Amino acid sequence: MREVVKARLDFVIFENKENHYVVASFEETEDYHEFTGAGRLVDPKEEGEYELEGEYVEHPRYGTQFRIDRAKLVLPTRKEAVVHFLSSDTFPTIGKKSAETIYDTLGEDCLEQIRQNPQVLQQVPRFPQKKIDIITDGICQFTGFNDNYIKLLEYGLTNRQITLLENTYEDDALKTIEEDPFRPLYEIYGFGYKGACRLADAIELPADDLRRLEAMIYEECRQMAMRSGNTYIPYPIVQERFQSVQKEAFEQALANLIGRQNLQAEQEKIYPFSLYEDEILIAKGLRTHWFDVEPVAAQDIDEKIEQVEFMLNIEYDAIQKQAIHAFFEHSATILNGGPGTGKTTTVKGILQIARMVYPDAVIQLCAPTGRASKRLSQLSDNDSKTIHSLLKWNLDDNQFGKDENDPLDVDILIVDEFSMVDTHLFAALLRALPPYCRILLIGDEDQLESVGPGKVFNDLIESGIYPIVHLEKIFRQSSGSGIAQLARLIRDEQPLAFADGANFIERGQGQILETLKKAIAQYDEQERMSLQIIAPMYKGKVGIDAINATMQAMINPNDGKKRQVKAGTVWFREDDKVMLLKNLPEDDVYNGDIGYICEIHDGIITVDFGSQIVDFSKDFLYYLSHAYCISIHKAQGSEYDRVYCVVEPQTAHMLNKRLLYTAVSRAKKELFVVGDPALFGQRVRRKQSHIRMTTLQQRIQEAMK
C-alpha cells in the first residue's frame, strides 16, 4: 500500500552517483521507527529530513524495505536538526548559538517561516542584516534546488535527463526549459525528441507553436539520415514528409532551423547532424595528406621484402609487393581486398619495412571497433586501438579530446576495417592528424557500409584520389579455404560451391532451432567461445532474440544456483555470453565487444571482456544484450573460427549480396549456412536496392583542384 512517510536520513548504506540510486537507513520523525529505504535520491543528506512516497516491499535477500518512488528534502523542525542545519557550511558565520536563538525565538517551524518571509528574523535579538541575508540565501538555494528537481520530475523527465539539464544549464535549468522546452534537443547530446515533447506538453506549449514543427522537422531529418545512410536529405523528400502541414509554416520552420544552423542546406540538399562540415573537412584533410614523400629506392624495398619473407617464412605475390612499394612511394594509400587475400600479411610486411626505413617514426594502428582492433593487434603483432580510444572520445558529450588544437603524435597511421568508418568518425580522425602524417586505409569494398551515414570507403575508391591496390588472389590454403572461395564467388556472381570448410545445412524454418541446438551441443565450452551464430533479423520464430533465448536455456540454464537479474523481459544470468551495445571509453571497452557475466551481486552485473572487467549497475538493456546469436551488422569487423549463419524466408526482404558476403566472410575455419539454399542462391545475386546519397566525391574533386 502506497503511503507518505516523514523521516530523517541516518546514514547511507549504498549510493550509485550515476543514477542516484540510494539504499539508506531512515528514522521516522514522529514515532522514531527505523527502516531501510531504497530508491532514487539526488545528493542524499545525512541528518536531512525527507518526505518519502512509496510502499513497503519484501526484498528476496534483504527483507522488508521501503521502496522510494519519490523523495522530497524538507526543512527540519526538530530543534537539534534545525541547529545542525543552520550551523552547517550552507550558512557561513552562523554558529550553533545563533541557530539555537533563532529556534527559541521563532519555534519549531522557524525555517518554514523564514522561507515564506525572511523578515521574521528581525524578531531575533541582536541579529544583524548580514546574517539575515546569509540565512535567506541558504534557504532559497536549499528549497529552490529541491523544488526545481521535483518540478522536473513532475514534467516527466528521468533522473538522467534532469542530470543532463542541470549539468548544462546549472541553476537555470527549470527557467531555460520553461522558456523553450526544445532547446535541450538542439544543445544537449543524449536529450531526445520525445523528452523535449514531454516538456512542451508539461508546460502546455500551444499545439500550433512553430517550435513544435521545427523540432519535428529536425528529428525527422536526423532519423531519415540514420535509416538511409545518406549524408543529406533532398528537399523534395523533406517537403513531401510534411505535405499535410501548411506550406508557409513548413518553410518558415525549416528556414529557422537552417538560420540557427541546426540543419544546413546547399542546393536543395538538407544536411542533419554536422555532416555538411564533416564532408568538407574530409575533402580538405585528404588534400592535406597528399604530399611528396622522401623517396626510397625501389631496389632497397625489394631487398627488405626478401628479408621479411625470410623472417615470416612467406612469399609475397606481385600484387602484394606492389602494395608495399605503393606505401613507400606515396603519402597515402588504399589497400582493398576480400577474405583470404593476404591483407594482414601485406600489412605485416609494411610494418616491418617501415621500422627499418623510418626507425624513429611513431606508427599507430587502429580500427573502428574493439574486436576489430584486438584482431588487428593479434594478427600484426603490434599495438592497436579503437578510433574512439585513439581520439579520446568522451561518452557524456560525444566529443573527441584530440583535434587540430591537440593533435595526435603520429607519423604513420594504419586504419583497418575502413569500410565500417562513417563520415563523422573519419572527419574527427582527420582533424586530429598532424599534416605530415602518412595514411594507409585497409578495407573490403564489398562488405556492408558503415552503420552511421556515408559510404566513405567507396567514395574514396571511386574518387581515385589515392593510389589503390586491389588484392584478389586467395592465399588461404589451410582449413577454411572454401570460405574465402565462396566469398569470391558471391562477389563475382559466379555459381556457388560449398567445400573445404563452407557448408550448407538445408532446413525448413521449423527445424532451424532444433538443428542449432544439436550442432552447438557437440562443442565443449572452449570451442563455443570461438563459435558465433549470426542472423539478419531480431524478431521472428528464428530471429536473434529467439535463438538467444533457446541457446541460453540450453547452454546456461537457470539451475537455482547462478544469480540472475531481470531487465525488461530478459534474464541476465552468471556465465551468460553478452555483447556491449555502447562505447565505454573510460573502461576501454566498446560497442560490439563480447564477454561473459562473471558475477551478479546486489543488482550489479560484472562482465569479463577478456582484457577488461566492467560493472553495470543500471539500464542493462541499454548496455548489454545476449550474444549467443548476434546480427550480421554487429559481426562485421570480427572473425570467428566457426560461424552458423541463419537464412530463412522471413528475413528475405533484408537479404542481399553485400549482407550475405559480409556474413560468409566472418568465418575463418568453418562456415555453416542453415536454412533455405534456394533463397540463399537467389539473394546473393540481389544488388543493394538503395545506394547511399553523399556529396563527398564532389567535395574531394573540388578540394583537389
N, C-alpha and C positions, 0 to 999 in steps of 0.2 A: 504494500500500500504506500502510495506516494505521500510524503509529508515534508514539512519545512522545519528544520532544526536550527536553533541558535547555539553556536558552540565556539569554544576557544581552541585554537590550534596549539597543542602542547609541543610536539616535535615531529619533524618529517622523517618517515621511515625510508621512503624511496622517492626520487624525483627524476623524471626524464625531461631535461630542459628543452629538447627539440619539440616535443608535442605537448608539454606541460602536464603530463600525466603524473599524479602525485598519490602516494599512499602515506597517510599521516595519522597520528593519534590525536583525537579530539576529546574535549570535555564540555558537556552541555553547560551553558551559563546559568540555567535555572536550577537544575537538580544535581549538577556535578557528575552526571553519568558519563563514564569514559567509554569510548568506542573507536574503532578504526574506520576511517573514511577513505575511499579510493575514487579518483576521478580527475577531471581537468581543473587545475588551479594555476593561474599565472602568478609567478613571483610569490610563492607561499610565504606568509609572515608568521613565524613562531611567536606565540603570545597574542597574535591577532585574533579578533572576533569575527566570525563568519555567519552568514545566513545561508544554510545549505538546503538545497532542494533535491530530493531523490527518494530512495527507499532502501530498507534493509534487505540484503540478499545473502544467500549461503554460497560462499566460495568453496569449491571442492577441496582445496588444500588448506586455506587459512580460516575457514569457518565464517562466522557472521561478520559482515562488513556493511557499512552504509555506502551505497553506490551514489556518488555525487553526480547529478545531472547538470546542476547549475550552482555556482558558488559566488556569493557577493560579500566582499570585505566590508564590514560595517564599523562605525565608530564605537569604541568601547564605552561601557557605562560603569563598570565596577571601579572602585577608587584605585586599587593597585594597578589595574590595567590602564586607566586614564593617566596616572602618574608615569607609568612606564612609557606610554605612548608619547606624551608631551615632553618627556626628558630624553627622547631618542634623537638620533642625528638629523631627523627631519626638521627639528626645531632648534637650530643652534642658539646658544646662550640661555635657553630655557632649562633650568635645573629642576631637581625634584622638589625643592622648597617652593618655587614659583608654581609648579604643577599642582602641588597639594593645596596651595592658597586658592588657585582657580577652582578646584573641585569643591573645597569647603565653602567658597562664596556662591557658586552657581548651581551646585548639586550634581546628581549622577548623570543628568542629560546635558551637562555643560558643553560637551563637544558639538552636539546637535544644535544647541542654542547659538554657539559661535558660528557654525556653518551657515545658519539662517540669518544671523545678524551679528557680525563681528563687534559691533559697538557695545555689546553686553560686557565685554572685557573691561570697559571703563568702570564697571562696578567693583572690580578687583582693587583692593587698596594698594597704593604706591606701585601702579603698573604702567610703565612708560609706553608711549605710542609706538616706539620702535619694536617693542616686544609684541604689541598687538598686531603689527604688520607681519612679523615673522610667523606668528601662530595662524593668522588669517591665510597667508600664502601656503603654509604647510598643509592646512586642512583642505584648501581648494585643490591643491595638487593631488592629495590622497583621494578625496571623493571624486574629483574630476576624472582621474585615470580609471577609477573603478566604475563610475557611471558610464564613461565612454566605452569601456570594454563591454559592459552589459548591453549597452545600446547596439554595439556592433554585432554582438551575439543575437540580439533580437532582430537585427536586419537579415539574419540567416547566414552569416558568414561562419566559416570554420575557424578553428584556432590558427591553422596555418595561414589562412587569408588575412586574419587580423594581425598576425605577426608580420606578414609582408607589408601591410599598410603602415603599421607603426614603425617598422624599420626604414621605410621610405619617407613618410611624411611626419614622423616623430609626434610632436604634440598636436599637430594639425590634422591628424588622420580623419577624425569624425567630420571636422569642418570641410575638409577637402572633398570627401565623397558626397557630402550633402550639397555642396556647390555643383559638383559634376560627378555623378556616380560612374561614368565611363572612363574617367581619367586614368584609373589604375590599369585598365585594359591596354592602353597605349604605352604606359610608362613602367609597368612592373612585370618583369619576367615571371611567369608562373601564375599570374592572376588572369583567369579565363573569362570568356564572354558570358557564360552562364552566371558566374558570380557577379559580374557587373550588372547583368539584367536583374538579378535578385535585389541588388542595391537600388536600382532605378525603381523597381516596384515598391520597395520598402519606403522610399521617400516620396512615393506617389508622383513620380515624374510623369507628366501627361503623355498619353499614348502617341500624340502627334508631334512630340518634341523631336526636332530634327536630329538630335544627338542619338536617339534610338536607331534611326535609319543609318546614320553614319557608322555606328558600331556594327550593325547588321551587314553592311557592305564590306567593311573592314574584315570581319570574321569570315564572310563567305569567300572573299578573295584569297585569304590565307588557306582556308580549307580546300579550295579548288586547286591551289598550287601544290599542296601536300598530296591530294588524291591523284593528280595528273602527273606530277613531277615536273611540270612546266615552271620556268622561271618568271614567266609573265602570263597574264590572262588577257586575251583580246577583248577590247572594249565592247564589241557587239555581244559577246557571251555574258559579260557582267550585266550589260543593259537588258538582255533577254531574261536573265535570272530575276530581275526586278521590274519586269514589264507590268506587273499589277500595281506598281507604285506610280504616283503622279510624276510625270516626266520632269517637271521643274524641280520638285523636291529631290528626286534622284540625282539630277545633275548638280544641284546645289550641295547636297551631302557629299557627293564624290569630289567636287571642287574643294570643299572644306578639308577633306582628308588629304588631298594632294597638296593643298596650301600649307597644311601643318606637317607635310612630309610623312604622314602615317602610311600613305601609299605614294608611289611615284609613277609618273606616266611619261611615255615617249611614243609618238606616232601611233596613237590608239592602242598602246600596249600598257596594261596596268601591272606594276611590279609590287608584290607584297613583300613583307619582311624587309631585308636590306639587299635583296637580290639584284637590284639595279646597280648599286655601288659595288656589290661583290663581283659582278661580271666585268665592270670597268677595271676594278683593282686586279683581277686575274689577268686581263689582257695586258695591262701595264707591267705587272710583275713578270709575266712571261717574256716580255720585251727586255726587261732589265736583266734577266738571267740568260739572255742570248748574247754572249760576248766571245771575243777571241781568247783562246787559252794558250798557255805556253806549250809549244809543240814537243811531242815525244817521238823520237824516231820509230817508224814502223818496225824496223828490224829489232830494236830494243824490246818492243812489246811482244814480238814473236818469240824472242828468246825467253822472256818472262812467262809467256804462255806455256812454253815447253817445261819450264821449271814447275809451274803449277800443276800441269798434267802429271809430272813425275811425283810430286808431293801428294796429290789426291788420287793417284792411280786411275786416271780417266783419260779420255781422248776427245777433245772438242772437234765438232764438225765445222765446216766452212762458215755457216751462218752464225754459230756461237762465237767464232773468232772475229767475225765481222762486228758483232755486238760489242765485244771487248774493245776492239780498235775504235769503234764509234764513240765509246765513252771517253777515251783519252784524246780524241780529236775535237770534241765539242763540249761546250759548257752545259748542255742539257741534252738528254737522250731519252727515248721511249723504247721499252722492251715489251713486246706483246707476244703472248703465246698461250696455248691451251695446256691442259694437264699432261704431264709426262714429256713435255717438250724441252726440258732442261733449263728452265728459267733460273731455278735456285743454284744449279751447278755453274751457270754462267755468272751469276752474281758473286758466288764464292771466288771465282777467278778474278773478277773485277776488284773485289776487296783485297785479295792477296797482292795483286799487282799494284793497286793504289798505295798500299802501305810501303811497297818497295820504292815507288816513284815519288810519293809525297809522304815521307816518314813523319813529318810534323803536322800533317793535316788532321783536323778534327772531323771524323766520319760518323754520321748518325744514321741509323736505320729506324724506320717507323712504319706503322700500318694503322688503318682506321679502327680496328677492333682489338680487344685484348687478346683473343685467341689467335688472330692472325699475327699479332706482334710476337707472341710467345713462340708460335710455329716458325716465324722468320728467324728468331733468335736461335732456336734449336737447330734449324737446318743450315744456317750460315755460320754457326759458332761465334756469333757476335751479339753484342747487347742491342736490344731493340726496345722501343717504347711505342705506346699508342700516340696518335697525333694529339689527342686531347691532353695526355700527360705531358708530352713534349712542350705544348703551348701553355701549360699551367692553367688549365680550364677551371673556372670557378662555378660550381654547381648552383650556388644561390642566385647569381645574377646572369649566368650564361655568358660570361665574359672571359676572354683569354688574357692571362697575365703577360704573355710575350707578344710584342708587336713591334712596329717600327721605332718606338721610343725605348724599348728594352728588347732588342733583337736576340736571337739565338746565337750562340758561339759555335757555328758550324761552317766547315769549309766544303764538305760534300754531304748531300742529303740523298738517301735512297728510300723511296716510298713503295712498299709492296701492296698488292690488292688495290691498286689505284682506281679500279672501276667502281669501288664502293665509296669513293670520296665524292661528297656533294659540293655544290657551288660555294656555299657559305664556309665550309671547312677548308677548302682549298684556298679561298681568299684569305682566310685567317692565317694559314700556313705561309703563304707568300708574303704577307705583311711582316711576319716575324723573321724572315730570312735576310741575312745581310746580302748586299748586292753582289758580292764576289762569290757567293755560294753556288756550287755546281749541283745539278739535279739529275737523278735517274728515276724515272717513273716506270713501275712494272705492273702489268695487269693483263687481263684477258678480255678483249673487247666483246666476246660472245656471251660473257656472263651477265647476270642481272645488273641493272643500273643501281645507282645509289638509292637509299631509302628517301633521303631528302631531295629537294628539287635540283634539276640539272642533269646533264649527261656529259660531264666534264671530260672523261677519258675519250669517249667517242668524238667529241668536239675537237679535242687536241689532235687526235689522229687525222681527222678529216681536214683540219685546217692546214696540216703539213708544216707547221711552224718549226718543229724539232725533227731531227733525224729519227726514223722509226725502224727498228729491226723486228721482223716477224719470225718467231721460231715456230717451225711447223713439223719437223721430224720428231717422231715419238721415240724416246730413248728407253722408256720403262719396259724392260725385258723380263723382270722377275715376276713373282706372283702379282696379279692385278694388271698385267699389261693389256688385257682385254678391255679394261675400263677406259683407259686413255684412247684405245682404238674406237670404242663405242662413242665416246665424246667427239672424236674426229668425224665419224660417220654422220652423227647428228649435225654437226657444224656444216659439213659439206653436202648434206642432204642426199647421202648415199644409202643403199639398202642396209638395214641394221643387222648386226651379228652379235650374239651373246656367247662369249667364250673367254677362257683364261681369266676367271675372276668376275666376269659380268654375267649375271644370271637373271632369268625372268621366271617368277613363280605365278602361274596363271590361277587366279582365284576370283570367284564372284564376291560381291560386296558382303554378303552374309558370312563368308568364310574367312575374311581377312583377319579379324581379331583373333580367331582361334589359331590361324596359321602363324601369326606373330607370336602368340603365347608359346606354341610348341617350338618355334625357332629360337626364341630368346632363352627358353628353359634349358637348352642344350649347352649354353655357355656358363662358365664359372664366373665368380664375382669379378676377378681380374679382367677377364675377357670382355665383360659387359661395360667396363669403364672405357674401353676403346671402341665401343659399338654405339651407333646412333640410328634411331628411327626418325625419318623425316616425312612430312606430308604437306600438301599445299594449303589446307584449309583447317580452321579451328573447329568449326561446328560440324554436325552430321554424325551418322552412325559409326563411321570410321575416321572421324576428324581427329585433330591433335588432342582435343580435350578428352574424347572418348578413349583414345589409345593410352593417354597418360593415366586415366583412372584404372584402366584394365591392367596396365603394367605395374602400377603402384600396388594394386590388390594382389598381384602375383609375386612380384619381387620383394616388396616391403609391406606385407600385410599388418593390420593392427593386431598385435599379439597380446595386448594388455600390459606389456612391459615398457615398450617405447613410448616416450612422451610425445604428445601431438597437440597442435593448436589449430583452431578453425578460423579461416578468413573467407567470408562470404559463404560459398558452398563447397569450398576446397579445404581439405585437411592437409596440413603440413606435418610430416612425421620425421622423427630422428632416422637418419640413413637415407632419406629421400634424395633423389637426384634433382637438382634445381638449376634454373638459369637466371642470371641477373638481367633485369629489364631496363636499368638506368645506369648511366655513368656515375661512379662514385670516386672521383679523383683523389679525395683525401684518404681513401682506403686503398688506392691503387688497384681497383677492380672496375670493370667496365661492361657496358651493355653487351650481352652475348656470352660473358664468362659463365662457365658451368662448374658447379661444385656439389658438395654433399652436406646435408644438415648433420652436424656432429653433436649438437646439443639443443634442447629446448628447455628453458628454465624461466619461471616467472613471466611467461608470455614473450620472452625474448628468443628469437631463432638465431642460432650461431651456425654459420656456413663456412666450410673449409673449401676455398677455391684453389687449393694447391699451394700457391705462393703466399696467400693471404687468408686470414681468418677474420670474418666480419660478423658483427652482431646486428640484427634487425629487430627493432623494438616497436615498430609501428607500420601500418599500411603494408602488410606483407604482400598483398596482391598487386600493389603499386610497384614493388621492387623485385618480386620473385614469381616465377612460375615453375611448374614441374617440367623436367627436361628429359623424361624417358623418350618423349617424342617432341620434336621442335619443327618449326616451319622451315621451308627451303630458304626463305629470305634470311632467317636467323642463322642458318647453317653456312651461309656464304662467308668466305674468308677462313673457313675451318676445313680440316681434313680428318677423316676417321678411318681406322683400319677396316671396319665393316659398316656398311650402310644398308638399311632396309628402307626403301622408298615406296610409299603407298600411292597407287594411281588407280582411281575408280571413277565411275561415271558422274557421281555427284559433284566432283571437282572439275568436270570437263571444261566449264567456262573459264577456269583460271589457267588451264594448261596451255603452254605454247613452247616453241623451240627454245627460247632463251631460258625459261624457267626449268625445263627438263634437262637442258645441257648443264645448267648450274647444279641440279640435283645429282646427276650422274657423276660429275667431276668432284663430288665431296668424298668419294670412296677411294682408298689407296690400295687395299688388298682384295676386298670382296664387296661386290655390289649385288643386292637382291632387290629387283623391282617386283613388287607384289600387287597384283590386280589384273587389269584388262589389257592384254597385249595389243588388241586391235585399236583400242583407244590410245595407247602409248604411241603406236606406229603412226596413227593419224595426227596426233597433236605435236609430235616432234617436227612435223612439216609446217605447222601453223606459225606464220610470222606474227610478230608483235603487232597488234591492231592499232596501238597508239604510239606514235613517235613523239617524244617529248619536244616541246617548243622552247627554244632558248635563242638568245641573240649573242651568245659567246663567240661563235665563229666570226660573226660580223665585227665584233669589237676587237678580236685578235687581229683581223686583217687591217682594221683602221690603225691599231697600235703599231703594227709592224711597218706601216708606211713611213 
